[in-house]
Amino acid sequence: MKDNKRIITIMMMILLISTFAATATYANSAEPPSFTVMVTNPPKDLSLSLQFQGEGEADGILLNKEQKAWEAYYRFFYHMSPDRKRELEGAILIVETQEKRFECVLPAATFNHYNNLLTLDMDTESLSMGQPKFRVSVLVAMRVVLTLLIEGCIFFAFGYRTKQSWLTFLIVNGITQGGLNAMLTGPGIGAYWMFGFVFGELVILALELIAFTYFVKEFKKSRSACYVVVANAMSLILGGLLIAYLPV
């Protein structure tokens, strides 16, 4: 019972410190004020442009595009507008492909925050604030599961077999990787996300060295320490690739 209380206490400290580290780094990775229009499985020739009140179609501003796997992000930075921020309301999003063209009036709330996320549904030809329900949870779970599979294979390769060792593995990695991935999520995490990710992994490395060498008794502490270093090096590579090339 006493050991269980110690585990819970240390795990809570890991969660709090990991959250603080990721949040602090995220705050330093701000981009200029903007909004992002997210499209799932967009046509290859899809283009989005913004037309302001009192301006012709020829004066529309083409939105910057970024593609990650099955999602595309179209960004508009406020400094791209010839008008001031208060004059952006009522702007129209022009959606164009070879097969169809339609327009959506941007919700007034689009310009109420520093960075806003909108979702464009090509089937219903509608634009809504926010993102699909459960999107973040599914993507975070996907990245955490992939990370646990990689680190689990390494843990197994290091010879760990006891129930206590694997329970510690699941608790520690579930909290640390879950906390880090939950903080570094969303299409607008900024251009400097890698700095936050690397810093977060370094914090996790230090915390896992303490947790694994203290709680995993199956082998010597040196083996646990070697595992943590190798596993986190692989996690850093895998996690970086997942965030860089898959939706977040």
C-alpha positions as CSV (number, residue, x, y, z in Angstrom):
1,M,0.0,0.0,0.0
2,K,2.8,2.4,0.9
3,D,4.6,1.6,-2.4
4,N,1.4,2.3,-4.3
5,K,1.1,5.7,-2.7
6,R,4.7,6.5,-3.6
7,I,4.0,5.5,-7.2
8,I,0.9,7.7,-7.4
9,T,2.7,10.7,-5.9
10,I,5.7,10.4,-8.3
11,M,3.4,9.9,-11.3
12,M,1.4,13.0,-10.4
13,M,4.7,15.0,-10.2
14,I,5.7,13.7,-13.6
15,L,2.4,14.7,-15.1
16,L,2.5,18.2,-13.6
17,I,6.1,18.9,-14.6
18,S,5.6,17.5,-18.1
19,T,2.5,19.6,-18.5
20,F,4.3,22.7,-17.3
21,A,7.3,22.1,-19.6
22,A,5.2,21.6,-22.7
23,T,2.9,24.6,-21.9
24,A,5.8,26.9,-21.3
25,T,7.5,25.9,-24.6
26,Y,4.2,26.2,-26.5
27,A,3.7,29.7,-25.3
28,N,7.1,30.7,-26.8
29,S,6.2,29.4,-30.2
30,A,3.6,31.9,-31.2
31,E,3.0,32.8,-34.8
32,P,1.5,36.1,-36.0
33,P,-2.3,36.4,-35.4
34,S,-4.2,34.2,-37.9
35,F,-6.9,31.7,-38.5
36,T,-6.7,28.2,-40.0
37,V,-9.3,26.5,-42.2
38,M,-8.9,22.7,-41.8
39,V,-10.2,20.3,-44.6
40,T,-10.2,16.5,-44.3
41,N,-9.4,14.6,-47.5
42,P,-9.4,17.7,-49.7
43,P,-9.3,17.5,-53.5
44,K,-5.8,17.9,-54.8
45,D,-6.7,21.1,-56.7
46,L,-8.6,22.7,-53.8
47,S,-7.8,26.4,-53.3
48,L,-9.2,28.8,-50.7
49,S,-9.2,32.5,-51.0
50,L,-10.6,35.4,-48.9
51,Q,-12.6,38.2,-50.3
52,F,-13.4,41.3,-48.2
53,Q,-16.4,43.5,-48.2
54,G,-16.4,46.1,-51.0
55,E,-13.7,44.3,-53.0
56,G,-14.0,42.3,-56.2
57,E,-13.2,38.6,-56.7
58,A,-10.0,39.6,-58.4
59,D,-8.8,41.2,-55.2
60,G,-9.2,38.0,-53.1
61,I,-6.2,36.8,-51.1
62,L,-5.1,33.2,-51.6
63,L,-4.6,31.3,-48.4
64,N,-1.4,29.5,-47.6
65,K,-1.7,25.8,-47.7
66,E,0.0,23.0,-45.7
67,Q,-0.8,19.3,-46.2
68,K,-0.4,16.6,-43.6
69,A,-1.5,13.1,-44.6
70,W,-5.3,13.3,-44.9
71,E,-5.7,16.9,-43.7
72,A,-5.0,20.2,-45.3
73,Y,-4.6,23.5,-43.5
74,Y,-5.3,26.9,-45.1
75,R,-3.9,29.8,-43.1
76,F,-4.7,33.5,-43.3
77,F,-2.5,35.9,-41.3
78,Y,-4.1,39.2,-40.4
79,H,-1.2,41.2,-41.7
80,M,-2.0,39.9,-45.2
81,S,-5.1,42.1,-45.2
82,P,-5.1,45.6,-46.5
83,D,-7.6,46.6,-43.7
84,R,-7.4,46.6,-40.0
85,K,-8.6,43.7,-37.9
86,R,-11.9,45.3,-37.1
87,E,-12.7,45.5,-40.8
88,L,-12.2,41.8,-41.5
89,E,-15.7,40.8,-40.3
90,G,-18.0,39.8,-43.1
91,A,-15.2,38.4,-45.2
92,I,-16.2,35.6,-47.6
93,L,-14.2,32.3,-48.1
94,I,-14.2,31.3,-51.7
95,V,-13.8,27.6,-52.3
96,E,-12.7,26.4,-55.7
97,T,-11.9,23.1,-57.4
98,Q,-12.2,22.0,-61.0
99,E,-15.5,20.4,-60.2
100,K,-17.3,23.0,-58.1
101,R,-17.1,26.5,-56.6
102,F,-19.0,27.9,-53.6
103,E,-18.7,30.6,-51.0
104,C,-18.9,30.7,-47.2
105,V,-19.3,33.7,-45.0
106,L,-16.7,33.5,-42.2
107,P,-18.3,33.5,-38.7
108,A,-17.9,36.8,-36.8
109,A,-16.1,34.8,-34.0
110,T,-13.3,34.0,-36.5
111,F,-11.5,37.2,-35.6
112,N,-12.2,37.2,-31.9
113,H,-9.0,35.3,-30.9
114,Y,-5.3,35.4,-31.6
115,N,-5.5,32.1,-33.5
116,N,-8.8,30.4,-34.5
117,L,-9.5,27.0,-36.1
118,L,-12.4,26.5,-38.6
119,T,-13.5,23.3,-40.3
120,L,-14.6,23.3,-44.0
121,D,-17.0,20.4,-45.0
122,M,-16.7,19.9,-48.7
123,D,-19.8,17.6,-48.8
124,T,-22.2,20.0,-47.1
125,E,-20.4,23.1,-48.3
126,S,-20.4,24.5,-44.8
127,L,-17.8,26.3,-42.6
128,S,-17.9,25.9,-38.8
129,M,-15.8,27.0,-35.8
130,G,-13.6,24.5,-34.1
131,Q,-12.7,21.0,-35.2
132,P,-14.5,17.6,-35.4
133,K,-15.5,16.0,-32.2
134,F,-13.0,13.6,-30.7
135,R,-10.4,14.6,-33.3
136,V,-7.7,15.6,-30.8
137,S,-8.4,12.6,-28.5
138,V,-8.1,10.2,-31.4
139,L,-4.9,11.7,-32.8
140,V,-3.2,11.9,-29.3
141,A,-4.2,8.3,-28.6
142,M,-2.8,7.2,-32.0
143,R,0.6,8.9,-31.3
144,V,0.8,7.6,-27.8
145,V,-0.1,4.0,-28.8
146,L,2.5,4.0,-31.6
147,T,5.1,5.4,-29.2
148,L,4.2,2.7,-26.6
149,L,4.5,0.0,-29.2
150,I,8.0,1.1,-30.1
151,E,9.2,1.6,-26.5
152,G,7.5,-1.6,-25.5
153,C,9.5,-3.6,-28.1
154,I,12.6,-2.0,-26.8
155,F,11.6,-2.8,-23.2
156,F,11.0,-6.4,-24.2
157,A,14.3,-6.5,-26.1
158,F,16.1,-5.5,-22.9
159,G,14.7,-8.6,-21.2
160,Y,11.9,-7.3,-19.0
161,R,9.2,-9.8,-18.4
162,T,7.7,-9.4,-14.9
163,K,4.3,-8.0,-14.3
164,Q,5.6,-5.3,-12.0
165,S,8.1,-4.1,-14.6
166,W,5.4,-3.9,-17.3
167,L,3.0,-2.1,-15.0
168,T,5.6,0.5,-14.3
169,F,6.3,0.8,-18.0
170,L,2.6,1.4,-18.8
171,I,2.0,3.9,-16.0
172,V,5.1,6.0,-16.5
173,N,5.1,6.1,-20.3
174,G,1.3,6.5,-20.5
175,I,1.5,9.6,-18.3
176,T,4.6,11.2,-19.7
177,Q,3.9,10.5,-23.4
178,G,0.2,11.3,-23.0
179,G,1.0,14.6,-21.3
180,L,3.5,15.7,-23.9
181,N,1.3,14.7,-26.9
182,A,-1.7,16.4,-25.4
183,M,0.1,19.6,-25.1
184,L,1.7,19.6,-28.5
185,T,-1.5,19.2,-30.6
186,G,-3.5,21.3,-33.0
187,P,-2.8,22.6,-36.5
188,G,-1.6,25.9,-35.1
189,I,1.1,24.7,-32.7
190,G,3.5,27.1,-34.4
191,A,6.7,26.9,-36.4
192,Y,8.9,26.3,-33.4
193,W,7.1,23.1,-32.2
194,M,10.3,21.1,-32.5
195,F,12.0,23.1,-29.7
196,G,9.1,22.4,-27.4
197,F,9.0,18.8,-28.4
198,V,12.8,18.2,-27.8
199,F,12.7,20.1,-24.5
200,G,9.7,18.0,-23.4
201,E,11.5,14.8,-24.3
202,L,14.5,15.9,-22.3
203,V,12.3,16.5,-19.3
204,I,10.7,13.1,-19.8
205,L,14.1,11.5,-20.1
206,A,15.2,12.9,-16.7
207,L,11.9,11.9,-15.0
208,E,11.9,8.4,-16.5
209,L,15.4,7.8,-15.4
210,I,14.3,8.4,-11.9
211,A,11.1,6.4,-12.1
212,F,12.5,3.3,-13.9
213,T,15.7,3.0,-11.8
214,Y,13.7,3.4,-8.6
215,F,10.7,1.2,-9.4
216,V,11.9,-1.5,-11.8
217,K,13.7,-4.1,-9.8
218,E,13.9,-6.9,-12.3
219,F,17.5,-6.0,-13.3
220,K,20.2,-3.6,-12.2
221,K,19.6,0.1,-12.3
222,S,22.2,0.4,-15.1
223,R,20.1,-1.7,-17.4
224,S,17.0,0.4,-16.6
225,A,19.0,3.6,-17.3
226,C,20.2,2.2,-20.7
227,Y,16.7,1.3,-21.6
228,V,15.4,4.8,-20.8
229,V,18.1,6.4,-22.9
230,V,17.6,4.1,-25.9
231,A,13.7,4.2,-25.7
232,N,13.6,8.0,-25.5
233,A,16.0,8.4,-28.4
234,M,13.7,6.3,-30.5
235,S,10.7,8.1,-29.1
236,L,12.2,11.5,-30.0
237,I,12.8,10.3,-33.6
238,L,9.4,8.7,-34.0
239,G,7.5,11.5,-32.2
240,G,9.2,14.1,-34.4
241,L,8.2,12.3,-37.6
242,L,4.6,11.8,-36.4
243,I,4.2,15.5,-35.5
244,A,5.9,16.6,-38.7
245,Y,4.1,14.4,-41.2
246,L,0.8,13.4,-39.5
247,P,-2.1,15.6,-38.3
248,V,-1.8,16.9,-34.8
